[in-house]
């Protein structure tokens, strides 16, 4: 995938594992988004890690529900190359807008990516969260 997040050898920047990147990203997103941040998760080769979850805002989702959602996002990310070929440019993120939440899926490479969930309260532009993730990677 040519999404601009990996270097020429298709490695994550500075060879940092995704977990390390996501861990530092959590504090940055909390500072940038404050109470708007609902969740942060990573997916990598069929493994899912929820790094941050606002229990009050996501109480209707069980741990199993969240794993299923992350699995679907990861499966969709496998098809990113098709979208990129069709448009002739990299796909940097997929944003889903629901009544109360906005889910931002940022593919990093292949079956690896990050997911940021924010409240749909109009207080933050999803592009700011995408740029924060891109800078972290």
C-alpha positions in Angstrom: 0.0 0.0 0.0 1.3 3.4 -0.8 -0.4 5.5 1.8 2.5 7.8 2.7 2.9 6.4 6.2 5.6 3.8 5.6 9.1 4.5 4.4 10.6 3.2 1.1 11.2 -0.2 2.6 7.5 -0.4 3.8 8.4 -0.2 7.5 6.8 2.0 10.0 8.7 5.2 10.5 11.8 4.7 12.6 11.0 1.0 12.8 8.8 1.7 15.8 6.2 -1.0 16.6 2.6 0.1 16.1 1.9 -0.3 19.8 4.6 2.2 20.7 3.2 4.7 18.2 -0.3 4.2 19.4 0.8 4.6 23.0 2.3 8.0 22.4 -0.6 8.9 20.2 -3.1 8.4 23.1 -1.7 11.3 25.1 -1.5 13.6 22.1 -5.1 12.9 21.1 -6.3 13.4 24.7 -4.5 16.8 24.7 -5.9 17.8 21.3 -9.4 16.4 21.6 -10.1 16.4 25.3 -13.6 15.1 26.1 -14.3 14.6 22.4 -12.1 11.5 22.3 -14.1 8.4 22.8 -11.6 5.7 21.8 -8.3 4.7 20.3 -7.4 1.3 19.0 -4.9 -0.4 16.8 -5.1 -3.4 14.5 -2.3 -5.5 13.2 -2.4 -8.9 11.5 -5.6 -10.0 13.1 -4.7 -8.6 16.6 -6.6 -5.8 18.1 -5.7 -3.5 21.0 -8.0 -0.9 22.6 -5.6 1.7 24.0 -8.2 4.1 25.2 -11.9 3.9 25.8 -14.3 6.4 27.4 -16.6 4.0 29.1 -19.5 6.5 29.5 -19.5 7.3 25.8 -19.1 3.7 24.6 -21.1 1.9 27.2 -23.5 0.4 24.6 -20.6 -1.6 23.1 -19.3 -4.7 24.7 -15.7 -5.8 24.4 -16.9 -8.4 21.8 -18.7 -5.7 19.8 -15.6 -3.6 19.7 -13.4 -6.5 18.5 -16.0 -7.2 15.8 -15.9 -3.6 14.7 -12.1 -3.5 14.6 -12.1 -6.8 12.6 -14.4 -5.3 10.0 -12.3 -2.2 9.8 -9.2 -4.3 9.3 -10.8 -6.5 6.6 -11.9 -3.4 4.8 -8.3 -2.0 5.0 -7.1 -5.0 3.0 -9.0 -3.5 0.0 -7.4 -0.1 0.3 -5.0 -0.8 -2.6 -8.0 -1.2 -4.9 -9.3 2.3 -3.9 -5.9 3.7 -4.4 -5.5 2.2 -7.8 -8.9 3.4 -8.9 -8.2 7.0 -7.8 -4.5 7.1 -8.6 -3.6 8.4 -5.2 -3.2 7.1 -1.6 -6.1 6.6 0.7 -5.2 8.3 4.0 -8.3 7.5 6.1 -11.9 6.4 6.1 -14.4 8.4 8.2 -17.8 7.0 9.3 -20.2 9.5 10.7 -22.9 8.2 13.0 -25.5 10.1 15.1 -23.3 10.3 18.2 -19.9 9.1 17.1 -17.4 9.6 14.3 -15.0 6.7 13.5 -11.7 7.5 11.8 -9.8 4.5 10.4 -6.2 5.3 9.3 -4.5 2.4 7.5 -0.8 2.4 8.1 0.3 -0.6 5.9 -1.3 -3.8 4.7 -3.3 -5.1 7.7 -2.1 -2.5 10.1 -3.8 0.6 11.2 -5.2 2.9 13.9 -8.8 3.8 14.7 -9.8 7.0 16.5 -13.4 7.5 17.7 -14.7 10.9 18.6 -18.0 12.3 19.7 -20.1 13.7 16.9 -20.6 17.0 18.6 -19.1 19.3 15.9 -16.4 20.5 18.2 -13.5 19.0 16.2 -12.8 18.4 12.5 -11.9 14.8 11.7 -9.1 16.1 9.6 -7.3 17.3 12.7 -7.4 13.8 14.1 -6.2 12.3 10.8 -3.2 14.7 10.7 -2.3 13.9 14.3 -2.3 10.2 13.5 -0.3 10.8 10.3 2.3 12.8 12.2 2.6 10.1 14.9 3.3 7.4 12.3 
